[in-house]
């Protein structure tokens, strides 16, 4: 029973990109755009 729980936990970690091998597969495709609300931050 414990083995099955650990196996499910490992698959969830991989699904969310929280394992070293999953992190290597994650890539940021394009550069983040400028924040359109940055002007409002200066007003505060």
SULSUL-V734256 format. One record per helix or strand of 2 or more residues. SS is the DSSP state (A for helix, B for strand). FROM is the first residue (numbers start at 1). TO is the last residue. If there is no record, write none. Layout:
BEGIN
ss:SS from:FROM to:TO
ss:SS from:FROM to:TO
END
This chain:
BEGIN
ss:A from:2 to:15
ss:A from:20 to:25
ss:A from:38 to:43
END
